[in-house]
Amino acid sequence: MSVKVRIPTQLRSLSGGAGEVEVEAATVGDALRALDSAHPGFAERLFDEGGGLRRFVNVFMGEEDIRFLDGLGTPTPSGCTVSVVPAVAGGQ
């Protein structure tokens, strides 16, 4: 299934400056691994040693945080958009 992966500005150097990359994937995890295959370096920034998402990385499929769906196993319908969103900390 064709899936669009949105890349945050902080990681666009890995995708040659592209803000969006299209990959073939059946799940969110497949999409992120396909992104790394096409543009090496993403896996080490997105995944921890156990293969899960790093704490400071948020991933959305459409408007839904995948942590509230099936995580990396969330199915990706053709044409969907997966967004990588780094966590933002701060405040007063």
DOGUVEX-544265 format. One record per residue: residue number from 1; x negated, y, z negated of N, C-alpha, C, O in turn. Coordinates in Angstrom, 1 decimal. Layout:
BEGIN
   seq   n_east   n_north     n_up   ca_east   ca_north    ca_up   c_east   c_north     c_up   o_east   o_north     o_up
   NUM        X         Y        Z         X          Y        Z        X         Y        Z        X         Y        Z
...
This chain:
BEGIN
   seq   n_east   n_north     n_up   ca_east   ca_north    ca_up   c_east   c_north     c_up   o_east   o_north     o_up
     1     -0.8      -1.2      0.0       0.0        0.0      0.0     -0.9       1.2      0.0     -1.9       1.3     -0.7
     2     -0.5       2.2      0.8      -1.3        3.5      0.8     -0.9       4.4     -0.3      0.2       4.7     -0.6
     3     -2.0       4.8     -1.1      -1.8        5.6     -2.3     -2.7       6.8     -2.2     -3.9       6.6     -1.7
     4     -2.2       7.9     -2.6      -3.1        9.1     -2.7     -3.6       9.3     -4.1     -2.8       9.1     -5.0
     5     -4.9       9.5     -4.2      -5.5        9.7     -5.5     -6.0      11.2     -5.6     -6.8      11.6     -4.8
     6     -5.4      12.0     -6.5      -5.8       13.4     -6.7     -7.0      13.4     -7.6     -7.1      12.8     -8.7
     7     -8.0      14.2     -7.2      -9.3       14.3     -7.9     -9.4      15.6     -8.5     -9.2      16.6     -7.9
     8     -9.7      15.6     -9.9      -9.9       16.9    -10.5    -11.1      17.7    -10.0    -12.1      17.0     -9.5
     9    -11.1      18.9    -10.1     -12.3       19.8     -9.7    -13.6      19.3    -10.2    -14.6      19.3     -9.5
    10    -13.6      18.9    -11.5     -14.9       18.4    -12.1    -15.5      17.2    -11.5    -16.7      17.0    -11.6
    11    -14.7      16.4    -10.7     -15.2       15.2    -10.1    -15.3      15.2     -8.6    -15.7      14.2     -8.0
    12    -15.0      16.4     -8.0     -15.0       16.4     -6.6    -16.3      16.3     -5.9    -16.4      16.0     -4.7
    13    -17.4      16.5     -6.7     -18.7       16.3     -6.1    -18.9      14.8     -5.7    -19.7      14.5     -4.8
    14    -18.2      13.9     -6.4     -18.3       12.5     -6.1    -17.5      12.1     -4.8    -17.8      11.2     -4.1
    15    -16.5      12.9     -4.5     -15.6       12.6     -3.3    -16.0      13.5     -2.1    -15.2      13.7     -1.2
    16    -17.2      14.1     -2.1     -17.6       15.0     -1.0    -16.8      16.3     -1.0    -16.7      16.9      0.1
    17    -16.2      16.7     -2.1     -15.5       17.9     -2.2    -14.0      17.7     -2.0    -13.2      18.7     -2.1
    18    -13.6      16.5     -1.6     -12.1       16.2     -1.4    -11.3      16.3     -2.6    -11.7      15.7     -3.7
    19    -10.2      16.9     -2.6      -9.3       17.0     -3.7     -8.3      15.9     -3.8     -7.6      15.6     -4.8
    20     -8.3      15.1     -2.7      -7.3       14.0     -2.6     -8.0      12.9     -1.6     -8.5      13.3     -0.6
    21     -7.9      11.7     -2.1      -8.4       10.6     -1.3     -7.3       9.5     -1.1     -6.6       9.2     -2.1
    22     -7.2       9.0      0.1      -6.1        8.0      0.3     -6.8       6.6      0.2     -7.9       6.4      0.9
    23     -6.2       5.7     -0.5      -6.8        4.3     -0.7     -5.6       3.3     -0.5     -4.4       3.7     -0.5
    24     -6.0       2.1     -0.3      -5.0        1.0     -0.3     -5.1       0.3     -1.6     -6.1      -0.2     -2.1
    25     -3.9       0.2     -2.3      -3.9       -0.4     -3.7     -2.5      -0.9     -4.0     -1.5      -0.3     -3.6
    26     -2.4      -1.9     -4.8      -1.2       -2.4     -5.3     -0.9      -2.0     -6.8      0.3      -1.9     -7.2
    27     -1.9      -1.6     -7.5      -1.7       -1.1     -8.9     -2.6       0.2     -9.0     -3.5       0.5     -8.2
    28     -2.4       0.9    -10.1      -3.2        2.1    -10.5     -4.6       1.7    -10.6     -5.5       2.4    -10.1
    29     -4.9       0.6    -11.3      -6.3        0.1    -11.5     -6.9      -0.2    -10.2     -8.1       0.2    -10.0
    30     -6.2      -0.8     -9.3      -6.7       -1.1     -7.9     -7.1       0.2     -7.2     -8.1       0.3     -6.5
    31     -6.2       1.2     -7.4      -6.4        2.5     -6.7     -7.7       3.1     -7.2     -8.5       3.7     -6.4
    32     -7.9       3.1     -8.5      -9.1        3.7     -9.1    -10.4       3.0     -8.7    -11.4       3.6     -8.5
    33    -10.3       1.6     -8.6     -11.4        0.8     -8.2    -11.7       1.1     -6.7    -12.9       1.1     -6.3
    34    -10.7       1.2     -5.9     -10.8        1.5     -4.5    -11.5       2.9     -4.3    -12.3       3.1     -3.4
    35    -11.1       3.8     -5.1     -11.7        5.1     -5.1    -13.2       5.0     -5.4    -14.0       5.7     -4.7
    36    -13.6       4.2     -6.3     -15.0        4.0     -6.7    -15.7       3.3     -5.5    -16.9       3.6     -5.3
    37    -15.1       2.4     -4.9     -15.7        1.7     -3.7    -16.0       2.6     -2.6    -17.0       2.6     -1.9
    38    -15.0       3.5     -2.3     -15.2        4.5     -1.3    -16.1       5.6     -1.6    -16.9       6.2     -0.8
    39    -16.2       6.0     -2.9     -17.0        7.1     -3.4    -17.6       6.7     -4.7    -17.1       7.0     -5.8
    40    -18.8       5.9     -4.7     -19.4        5.4     -5.9    -19.7       6.5     -6.9    -20.0       7.6     -6.6
    41    -19.5       6.1     -8.2     -19.7        7.0     -9.3    -18.5       7.3    -10.1    -18.6       7.7    -11.3
    42    -17.3       7.1     -9.5     -16.1        7.3    -10.3    -15.9       6.3    -11.4    -15.5       6.7    -12.5
    43    -16.2       5.0    -11.2     -16.0        4.0    -12.2    -16.7       4.3    -13.5    -16.1       4.2    -14.6
    44    -17.9       4.8    -13.5     -18.6        5.1    -14.7    -18.0       6.3    -15.5    -18.2       6.4    -16.7
    45    -17.3       7.1    -14.8     -16.7        8.3    -15.4    -15.3       8.0    -15.9    -14.8       8.7    -16.8
    46    -14.7       7.0    -15.3     -13.3        6.7    -15.6    -13.1       5.6    -16.6    -12.2       5.6    -17.4
    47    -13.9       4.5    -16.4     -13.7        3.3    -17.2    -14.8       3.2    -18.3    -15.9       3.6    -18.2
    48    -14.3       2.6    -19.5     -15.3        2.3    -20.5    -15.9       0.9    -20.3    -15.7       0.3    -19.3
    49    -16.7       0.5    -21.2     -17.5       -0.8    -21.1    -16.5      -2.0    -21.0    -16.9      -3.0    -20.3
    50    -15.3      -1.9    -21.5     -14.4       -3.0    -21.5    -13.5      -3.0    -20.3    -12.6      -3.8    -20.1
    51    -13.6      -2.0    -19.4     -12.8       -1.9    -18.2    -11.6      -1.1    -18.3    -10.8      -1.0    -17.4
    52    -11.3      -0.5    -19.6     -10.1        0.3    -19.8    -10.5       1.8    -19.5    -11.7       2.1    -19.2
    53     -9.5       2.6    -19.4      -9.7        4.0    -19.2    -10.4       4.6    -20.4    -10.2       4.3    -21.5
    54    -11.4       5.5    -20.1     -12.0        6.3    -21.2    -11.0       7.1    -21.9    -10.0       7.5    -21.3
    55    -11.2       7.4    -23.2     -10.2        8.1    -24.0     -9.9       9.5    -23.4     -8.7       9.9    -23.5
    56    -10.8      10.2    -22.8     -10.6       11.5    -22.4    -10.1      11.6    -21.0    -10.0      12.7    -20.4
    57     -9.8      10.5    -20.4      -9.3       10.5    -19.0     -7.8      10.1    -19.0     -7.4       9.1    -19.6
    58     -7.0      11.0    -18.4      -5.5       10.7    -18.3     -5.2      10.5    -16.9     -5.8      11.1    -16.0
    59     -4.4       9.5    -16.6      -4.0        9.2    -15.3     -2.5       9.2    -15.2     -1.8       8.6    -16.0
    60     -2.0       9.8    -14.2      -0.5        9.9    -13.9     -0.2       9.3    -12.6     -0.9       9.4    -11.6
    61      1.0       8.6    -12.6       1.5        8.2    -11.3      2.8       9.0    -11.1      3.7       8.9    -11.9
    62      2.7       9.9    -10.2       3.8       10.9    -10.0      3.7      11.8    -11.3      2.7      12.4    -11.5
    63      4.8      11.9    -12.0       4.9       12.7    -13.2      4.7      11.9    -14.5      4.7      12.5    -15.6
    64      4.5      10.6    -14.4       4.4        9.7    -15.6      3.0       9.3    -16.0      2.2       8.9    -15.1
    65      2.7       9.5    -17.2       1.4        9.0    -17.8      1.4       7.5    -17.8      2.3       6.9    -18.3
    66      0.4       6.9    -17.2       0.4        5.4    -17.0      0.3       4.8    -18.4      0.6       3.6    -18.5
    67     -0.1       5.5    -19.4      -0.2        4.8    -20.8      1.2       4.5    -21.2      1.4       3.6    -22.1
    68      2.2       5.2    -20.7       3.6        4.9    -21.1      4.3       4.0    -20.1      5.5       3.7    -20.2
    69      3.6       3.6    -19.1       4.1        2.6    -18.1      3.4       1.3    -18.4      3.4       0.8    -19.5
    70      2.8       0.7    -17.4       2.0       -0.6    -17.5      0.5      -0.4    -17.5     -0.2      -1.3    -17.1
    71      0.1       0.8    -17.8      -1.4        1.1    -17.8     -2.0       0.9    -16.5     -1.4       1.3    -15.5
    72     -3.2       0.4    -16.4      -3.8        0.2    -15.1     -3.1      -0.8    -14.2     -3.3      -0.9    -13.0
    73     -2.2      -1.6    -14.8      -1.4       -2.6    -14.1     -0.2      -2.0    -13.5      0.6      -2.8    -12.8
    74      0.1      -0.7    -13.6       1.3       -0.1    -13.1      1.3      -0.2    -11.6      0.3       0.2    -10.9
    75      2.4      -0.8    -11.0       2.4       -1.0     -9.6      2.5       0.4     -8.9      3.1       1.4     -9.4
    76      1.9       0.5     -7.7       1.9        1.7     -6.9      2.6       1.5     -5.6      2.2       0.9     -4.7
    77      3.9       2.1     -5.6       4.6        2.0     -4.3      3.9       2.8     -3.2      3.2       3.8     -3.5
    78      4.0       2.3     -2.0       3.4        3.0     -0.9      3.8       4.5     -0.9      5.0       4.8     -1.0
    79      2.8       5.3     -0.7       3.1        6.8     -0.6      3.1       7.5     -1.9      3.2       8.7     -1.9
    80      2.9       6.8     -3.0       2.8        7.4     -4.3      1.5       8.2     -4.5      0.6       8.0     -3.7
    81      1.5       9.1     -5.5       0.3        9.8     -5.8     -0.1       9.5     -7.2      0.7       9.5     -8.2
    82     -1.4       9.2     -7.4      -2.0        8.9     -8.7     -3.0      10.1     -8.9     -3.8      10.4     -8.1
    83     -2.8      10.7    -10.1      -3.6       11.9    -10.4     -4.5      11.6    -11.6     -4.1      11.1    -12.6
    84     -5.8      11.9    -11.4      -6.8       11.8    -12.5     -6.9      13.2    -13.2     -7.1      14.1    -12.5
    85     -6.6      13.2    -14.5      -6.6       14.5    -15.2     -7.4      14.4    -16.4     -7.1      13.7    -17.4
    86     -8.6      15.1    -16.4      -9.4       15.1    -17.6     -8.7      15.7    -18.8     -8.0      16.7    -18.6
    87     -8.9      15.2    -20.0      -8.3       15.8    -21.2     -8.9      17.1    -21.5    -10.0      17.4    -21.2
    88     -8.0      18.0    -22.0      -8.5       19.4    -22.3     -8.3      19.5    -23.8     -7.3      19.3    -24.4
    89     -9.4      20.0    -24.4      -9.3       20.2    -25.9     -9.6      21.7    -26.2    -10.1      22.4    -25.4
    90     -9.2      22.1    -27.3      -9.4       23.5    -27.7     -8.3      24.0    -28.5     -7.4      23.3    -29.0
    91     -8.2      25.3    -28.5      -7.1       26.0    -29.3     -7.7      26.7    -30.4     -8.9      27.0    -30.5
    92     -6.8      27.0    -31.3      -7.3       27.8    -32.5     -7.3      27.0    -33.7     -7.7      27.6    -34.8
